[in-house]
Amino acid sequence: MSEETQPNMNCVDAKVVLVGESGVGKTSIIKQFTAHNFDPDCQASISSQFSSKVVNINDTKKAIRFDLWDTAGQEKYRSLAKIFYKDARIIMFVYEITSKKSFEGLQNYWYQQVNSCCLPNVIFALVGNKNDLYNNAEVNDEEAMKWADSIGAIFQTTSALSNTGIDILFQLVGKKFLNPNFDYKSEEDLKKQQYEKKKEDQKENKNNDDEDDNIHIPDVQNIKINGKNNNGKNKKKKCC
């Protein structure tokens, strides 16, 4: 089944607002999600921008139209963001994993602002973007996950550049939106178990292949073919 569903399929709407410091990649995440496009020269948003996408949610018979609002992270535009996230159903707190400052900005400013006026049943997601730069990370996954747990948020790392983790992120928040009792960590545990089983199966298959390689095969240089050696040359006869 295609990721995007048909307009006449059973579908519900969900308003999603991305917040965070300027330059963390909010706009790039949305562009990659909606258009599978990455612009390396993408400029920081100076106003709120809207786009949408309809997605089938895995393991359900429903689809969600995600109405996406990209907010400006610069300090002079921050007050405008309240207009958009006060009635949002899903809030995504986005930081850059190579910037401790962007993560602290979520903790010290954005969360308090959102939590003061958001809907009581809003779904939070903590998004660590630019995980393609993992070797330069200033915020490790354990630290981020600990804070995500403290605010009841789904945690997911992404890369708008390589388009990793983004579809998974929207699947997770979509399942939570459709089912408030959805436990994303249980799903992650199941995926880990499946991954470990796959690794074990691959290891077992490799061992079987190695055993097959150890089967003795006669030296083909000693095999005669029509009275000739396998190199195509006539065998020398002894002198009579």
TILOFI-409331 format. One record per residue (C-alpha): x negated, y, z; residue in one letter; residue number from 1. Coordinates in pm, whole numbers, plus 50000, padded with zeros to 5 digits. Layout:
N
+-------+-------+-------+--------+-----+
|    px |    py |    pz | residu | num |
+-------+-------+-------+--------+-----+
|     X |     Y |     Z |      a | NUM |
...
+-------+-------+-------+--------+-----+
//
This chain:
240
+-------+-------+-------+--------+-----+
|    px |    py |    pz | residu | num |
+-------+-------+-------+--------+-----+
| 50000 | 50000 | 50000 |      m |   1 |
| 49875 | 50343 | 49916 |      s |   2 |
| 49765 | 50568 | 50200 |      e |   3 |
| 50007 | 50834 | 50080 |      e |   4 |
| 50371 | 50735 | 50077 |      t |   5 |
| 50656 | 50826 | 49848 |      q |   6 |
| 50868 | 51132 | 49939 |      p |   7 |
| 51186 | 50925 | 49978 |      n |   8 |
| 51032 | 50686 | 50232 |      m |   9 |
| 51125 | 50706 | 50602 |      n |  10 |
| 50913 | 50999 | 50716 |      c |  11 |
| 50882 | 51227 | 51019 |      v |  12 |
| 50704 | 51561 | 51055 |      d |  13 |
| 50422 | 51638 | 51296 |      a |  14 |
| 50263 | 51978 | 51338 |      k |  15 |
| 49886 | 51947 | 51389 |      v |  16 |
| 49662 | 52234 | 51496 |      v |  17 |
| 49282 | 52217 | 51492 |      l |  18 |
| 49102 | 52442 | 51741 |      v |  19 |
| 48739 | 52497 | 51830 |      g |  20 |
| 48440 | 52722 | 51779 |      e |  21 |
| 48358 | 52871 | 51442 |      s |  22 |
| 48151 | 52650 | 51211 |      g |  23 |
| 48226 | 52311 | 51367 |      v |  24 |
| 48394 | 52187 | 51048 |      g |  25 |
| 48769 | 52220 | 51108 |      k |  26 |
| 48833 | 52342 | 50754 |      t |  27 |
| 48609 | 52073 | 50606 |      s |  28 |
| 48790 | 51796 | 50796 |      i |  29 |
| 49124 | 51914 | 50660 |      i |  30 |
| 48994 | 51945 | 50303 |      k |  31 |
| 48842 | 51598 | 50317 |      q |  32 |
| 49160 | 51451 | 50463 |      f |  33 |
| 49402 | 51617 | 50222 |      t |  34 |
| 49199 | 51637 | 49900 |      a |  35 |
| 48895 | 51410 | 49954 |      h |  36 |
| 48679 | 51709 | 49886 |      n |  37 |
| 48377 | 51854 | 50065 |      f |  38 |
| 48245 | 52202 | 49996 |      d |  39 |
| 47892 | 52252 | 50135 |      p |  40 |
| 47938 | 52628 | 50094 |      d |  41 |
| 48269 | 52637 | 50283 |      c |  42 |
| 48302 | 52964 | 50474 |      q |  43 |
| 48435 | 52989 | 50830 |      a |  44 |
| 48808 | 53063 | 50843 |      s |  45 |
| 48902 | 53420 | 50926 |      i |  46 |
| 49273 | 53345 | 50949 |      s |  47 |
| 49498 | 53045 | 50997 |      s |  48 |
| 49547 | 52826 | 50691 |      q |  49 |
| 49817 | 52568 | 50623 |      f |  50 |
| 49819 | 52240 | 50432 |      s |  51 |
| 50001 | 51908 | 50459 |      s |  52 |
| 49974 | 51542 | 50375 |      k |  53 |
| 50210 | 51245 | 50401 |      v |  54 |
| 50051 | 50924 | 50527 |      v |  55 |
| 50174 | 50570 | 50589 |      n |  56 |
| 50089 | 50464 | 50943 |      i |  57 |
| 49933 | 50119 | 50956 |      n |  58 |
| 50127 | 49837 | 51124 |      d |  59 |
| 50448 | 50043 | 51118 |      t |  60 |
| 50723 | 50098 | 50864 |      k |  61 |
| 50703 | 50473 | 50904 |      k |  62 |
| 50517 | 50762 | 50753 |      a |  63 |
| 50421 | 51101 | 50892 |      i |  64 |
| 50398 | 51432 | 50717 |      r |  65 |
| 50109 | 51600 | 50892 |      f |  66 |
| 50154 | 51978 | 50878 |      d |  67 |
| 49800 | 52098 | 50936 |      l |  68 |
| 49705 | 52437 | 51074 |      w |  69 |
| 49341 | 52543 | 51059 |      d |  70 |
| 49270 | 52818 | 51313 |      t |  71 |
| 48987 | 53070 | 51310 |      a |  72 |
| 48723 | 53008 | 51576 |      g |  73 |
| 48569 | 53354 | 51591 |      q |  74 |
| 48632 | 53535 | 51918 |      e |  75 |
| 48809 | 53833 | 51756 |      k |  76 |
| 49073 | 53600 | 51602 |      y |  77 |
| 49126 | 53369 | 51901 |      r |  78 |
| 49437 | 53542 | 52031 |      s |  79 |
| 49617 | 53467 | 51704 |      l |  80 |
| 49580 | 53092 | 51756 |      a |  81 |
| 49841 | 53091 | 52034 |      k |  82 |
| 50110 | 53162 | 51778 |      i |  83 |
| 50037 | 52830 | 51610 |      f |  84 |
| 49962 | 52581 | 51887 |      y |  85 |
| 50240 | 52667 | 52129 |      k |  86 |
| 50483 | 52440 | 51939 |      d |  87 |
| 50231 | 52192 | 51801 |      a |  88 |
| 50290 | 51820 | 51845 |      r |  89 |
| 49921 | 51730 | 51802 |      i |  90 |
| 49620 | 51939 | 51905 |      i |  91 |
| 49273 | 51845 | 51782 |      m |  92 |
| 48982 | 51990 | 51980 |      f |  93 |
| 48690 | 51991 | 51736 |      v |  94 |
| 48324 | 52030 | 51825 |      y |  95 |
| 47996 | 51969 | 51645 |      e |  96 |
| 47794 | 51685 | 51796 |      i |  97 |
| 47469 | 51876 | 51734 |      t |  98 |
| 47595 | 52179 | 51927 |      s |  99 |
| 47635 | 52155 | 52304 |      k | 100 |
| 47770 | 52511 | 52298 |      k | 101 |
| 48063 | 52411 | 52076 |      s | 102 |
| 48153 | 52129 | 52316 |      f | 103 |
| 48133 | 52358 | 52618 |      e | 104 |
| 48353 | 52607 | 52433 |      g | 105 |
| 48629 | 52347 | 52427 |      l | 106 |
| 48591 | 52278 | 52797 |      q | 107 |
| 48559 | 52639 | 52912 |      n | 108 |
| 48803 | 52814 | 52678 |      y | 109 |
| 49007 | 52624 | 52423 |      w | 110 |
| 49150 | 52357 | 52650 |      y | 111 |
| 49268 | 52611 | 52907 |      q | 112 |
| 49426 | 52827 | 52637 |      q | 113 |
| 49608 | 52538 | 52475 |      v | 114 |
| 49713 | 52372 | 52799 |      n | 115 |
| 49868 | 52693 | 52930 |      s | 116 |
| 50135 | 52715 | 52662 |      c | 117 |
| 50158 | 52386 | 52471 |      c | 118 |
| 50449 | 52144 | 52471 |      l | 119 |
| 50455 | 51901 | 52767 |      p | 120 |
| 50436 | 51591 | 52543 |      n | 121 |
| 50167 | 51721 | 52310 |      v | 122 |
| 49907 | 51472 | 52189 |      i | 123 |
| 49543 | 51570 | 52238 |      f | 124 |
| 49252 | 51445 | 52029 |      a | 125 |
| 48885 | 51524 | 52087 |      l | 126 |
| 48695 | 51521 | 51759 |      v | 127 |
| 48314 | 51512 | 51741 |      g | 128 |
| 48238 | 51623 | 51386 |      n | 129 |
| 47915 | 51594 | 51183 |      k | 130 |
| 47828 | 51246 | 51308 |      n | 131 |
| 47610 | 51208 | 50998 |      d | 132 |
| 47363 | 51417 | 51205 |      l | 133 |
| 47371 | 51167 | 51491 |      y | 134 |
| 46993 | 51168 | 51535 |      n | 135 |
| 47012 | 51538 | 51628 |      n | 136 |
| 47309 | 51507 | 51863 |      a | 137 |
| 47323 | 51729 | 52170 |      e | 138 |
| 47648 | 51570 | 52291 |      v | 139 |
| 47649 | 51192 | 52328 |      n | 140 |
| 47961 | 50981 | 52287 |      d | 141 |
| 47971 | 50878 | 52651 |      e | 142 |
| 47984 | 51237 | 52772 |      e | 143 |
| 48251 | 51328 | 52518 |      a | 144 |
| 48461 | 51021 | 52594 |      m | 145 |
| 48446 | 51092 | 52965 |      k | 146 |
| 48593 | 51439 | 52912 |      w | 147 |
| 48848 | 51304 | 52664 |      a | 148 |
| 48967 | 51057 | 52928 |      d | 149 |
| 48997 | 51337 | 53185 |      s | 150 |
| 49241 | 51531 | 52963 |      i | 151 |
| 49419 | 51227 | 52823 |      g | 152 |
| 49282 | 51274 | 52471 |      a | 153 |
| 49210 | 51031 | 52191 |      i | 154 |
| 48839 | 51041 | 52108 |      f | 155 |
| 48697 | 50998 | 51759 |      q | 156 |
| 48379 | 51105 | 51583 |      t | 157 |
| 48395 | 51214 | 51220 |      t | 158 |
| 48190 | 51342 | 50930 |      s | 159 |
| 48355 | 51567 | 50676 |      a | 160 |
| 48042 | 51533 | 50464 |      l | 161 |
| 48047 | 51154 | 50433 |      s | 162 |
| 48424 | 51119 | 50493 |      n | 163 |
| 48389 | 50884 | 50788 |      t | 164 |
| 48626 | 50858 | 51083 |      g | 165 |
| 48880 | 51107 | 50947 |      i | 166 |
| 49143 | 50863 | 50822 |      d | 167 |
| 49099 | 50660 | 51141 |      i | 168 |
| 49156 | 50976 | 51346 |      l | 169 |
| 49488 | 51050 | 51180 |      f | 170 |
| 49596 | 50688 | 51205 |      q | 171 |
| 49531 | 50694 | 51579 |      l | 172 |
| 49716 | 51019 | 51647 |      v | 173 |
| 49992 | 50904 | 51413 |      g | 174 |
| 50045 | 50584 | 51610 |      k | 175 |
| 50047 | 50783 | 51934 |      k | 176 |
| 50302 | 51021 | 51785 |      f | 177 |
| 50533 | 50737 | 51687 |      l | 178 |
| 50477 | 50544 | 52009 |      n | 179 |
| 50391 | 50744 | 52325 |      p | 180 |
| 50280 | 50419 | 52492 |      n | 181 |
| 50022 | 50346 | 52224 |      f | 182 |
| 49681 | 50279 | 52378 |      d | 183 |
| 49410 | 50367 | 52128 |      y | 184 |
| 49140 | 50208 | 52343 |      k | 185 |
| 49310 | 49870 | 52323 |      s | 186 |
| 49303 | 49902 | 51946 |      e | 187 |
| 48936 | 49997 | 51957 |      e | 188 |
| 48862 | 49694 | 52177 |      d | 189 |
| 49039 | 49472 | 51924 |      l | 190 |
| 48833 | 49620 | 51642 |      k | 191 |
| 48513 | 49558 | 51839 |      k | 192 |
| 48613 | 49196 | 51898 |      q | 193 |
| 48685 | 49153 | 51528 |      q | 194 |
| 48352 | 49314 | 51441 |      y | 195 |
| 48161 | 49089 | 51681 |      e | 196 |
| 48336 | 48783 | 51541 |      k | 197 |
| 48246 | 48891 | 51190 |      k | 198 |
| 47881 | 48927 | 51291 |      k | 199 |
| 47883 | 48580 | 51448 |      e | 200 |
| 48040 | 48433 | 51134 |      d | 201 |
| 47775 | 48602 | 50918 |      q | 202 |
| 47499 | 48471 | 51146 |      k | 203 |
| 47640 | 48118 | 51129 |      e | 204 |
| 47665 | 48134 | 50750 |      n | 205 |
| 47304 | 48256 | 50730 |      k | 206 |
| 47189 | 47966 | 50948 |      n | 207 |
| 47372 | 47723 | 50719 |      n | 208 |
| 47204 | 47880 | 50416 |      d | 209 |
| 46865 | 47846 | 50584 |      d | 210 |
| 46930 | 47476 | 50646 |      e | 211 |
| 47016 | 47430 | 50279 |      d | 212 |
| 46690 | 47600 | 50185 |      d | 213 |
| 46497 | 47342 | 50387 |      n | 214 |
| 46625 | 47049 | 50177 |      i | 215 |
| 46325 | 46881 | 49998 |      h | 216 |
| 46314 | 46942 | 49626 |      i | 217 |
| 46060 | 46742 | 49419 |      p | 218 |
| 45779 | 46933 | 49260 |      d | 219 |
| 45911 | 47014 | 48914 |      v | 220 |
| 45558 | 47021 | 48777 |      q | 221 |
| 45541 | 46641 | 48814 |      n | 222 |
| 45864 | 46572 | 48628 |      i | 223 |
| 45824 | 46427 | 48277 |      k | 224 |
| 46064 | 46533 | 48006 |      i | 225 |
| 46057 | 46318 | 47687 |      n | 226 |
| 45702 | 46217 | 47750 |      g | 227 |
| 45592 | 46577 | 47806 |      k | 228 |
| 45512 | 46774 | 48116 |      n | 229 |
| 45771 | 47035 | 48203 |      n | 230 |
| 45538 | 47305 | 48077 |      n | 231 |
| 45611 | 47186 | 47724 |      g | 232 |
| 45258 | 47049 | 47654 |      k | 233 |
| 45192 | 46690 | 47543 |      n | 234 |
| 45032 | 46472 | 47805 |      k | 235 |
| 44679 | 46373 | 47713 |      k | 236 |
| 44628 | 46009 | 47635 |      k | 237 |
| 44330 | 45817 | 47759 |      k | 238 |
| 44074 | 45725 | 47502 |      c | 239 |
| 44097 | 45358 | 47394 |      c | 240 |
+-------+-------+-------+--------+-----+
//
